[in-house]
Structures are given as C-alpha cells and as structure tokens.
Amino acid sequence: MTDNNVPGPGQPGQPQQPYQQLPPQVPVPQPGPQPPAQQRPVKGKMRQQQAGVTQPRQPSVAEQRARAAALKAQQERFAAESAAFEKRRKTRKRLLIGGGVTVGVVALVAIWYAAASPKNVTAQCTDQNNVIVDDDYCSDSYYRSHGGYSSGGFIYIGGSSYRYNYGGTGAVGQKVTGGSYTLPKGANVATKSGTSIQRGGFGVSSGSSSSGG
C-alpha cells in the first residue's frame, strides 16, 4: 500500500535530501614568464662575464704554485741569456783587441823591414844641360885622368861640368826625366853599369863624396 500521507519528492511538506559538497579544488601552479632564449642559462657552458658585476675567481693553491714556478723559470732563463750575451761580448772585445795588437805588430814589423831594407836607386851621369851621358864622365878615375876635378857635387872636365842624377829615367843622349840631384840617404845607389855610389841601410851611407850631389 501506498502511504498517501508521506509527501513525495517535490511536494510541499516533503523533507529535502541534503546536497553533497565536493572537496575544494587545489589550484594548479602555472609557469611564470619565461626569459628570452638568448638569456636562458645553458647547462655546461660559462656564463658571459660583465665588467664590474662578475667577480673574478681566486686562483687555487695549485694554480698559484704553477704561476710562481713559471715566473721563476722565466727569470732563470733571462739570467742565463744575459750571462751568455755578456760572455760573447767580452770574447768579441778580446778578439778585436787581439786583432788590433796583431795588426799593430805587423805594421811595426813592416816599417822596421822597410827601414832595414834600403831602396835601390839608380844614378845616371848628366851634363850641364841635364842630358844623360856615359857614366865614365862622373867616375873618379876618368876625370882625374883627364885633368878634371870635383867640387860641390859637380865634376869639371875642361869647360864642361857633370853630376849624378838619382832616380831619374832616360837613355844616353836624352834629357833626364824626374829624379833628384841630391844623394838620397839610406839608399843603395849604383849606376846602370853596376858601379856602387853608396851603400845604405838605417840611414847610414858611405861612398865617394866627390860624385855625390
């Protein structure tokens, strides 16, 4: 049987069923704004340092020791190179000094040898016109045998005079070229025929003064 006194659903006086409340929903966290791709840090890569912002990393003890060792090695190498350069400079200086001494000794020996080795000068008999004549006109035996005499470096035979020219060039019958009429000191003087007028050496001469000029 149906109980008509019990009100049906939705009818007045009928008790309402209570609503079932759902558990509160927990809000899902939303991601924040993402920085641009070029500003995002990349794992495994060094970030760009900014002047005045990025602080330099202090070197480790091992790095400090390595730097000190490298600096010491550089200083030792520099000292060794400086010592080697100074040694080469002193050696070169000694060689230059030694070379200069050697050159000086060679020059001195050459000068002494030149002084010890007198020059060979050829004497030629000339007349008052400086024409070359036969050597006999200037020889002692010739002018004495012909009544001549010698004075002041000249030889007088009759009305002609003769004297020696030293170092000149030319042939008999030609005027002498160059030379001097003063007997050179320290020289070996001889005529073309081989007659010795003076033997020199170290500035000492000897010979016939009557035929000298």
Secondary structure by P-SEA (a helix, b strand, c coil): cccccccccccccbbbbbbbbccccccccccccccccccccccccccccccccbbbbcccaaaaaaaaaaaaaaaaaaaaaaaaaaaaaaaaaaaaaaaaaaaaaaaaaaaaaaaabbbbbbbbbbcccccccccccccaaaaaaacccccccccccccbbbbbbcccccccccccccccccccccccccccccccccccccccccccccccc
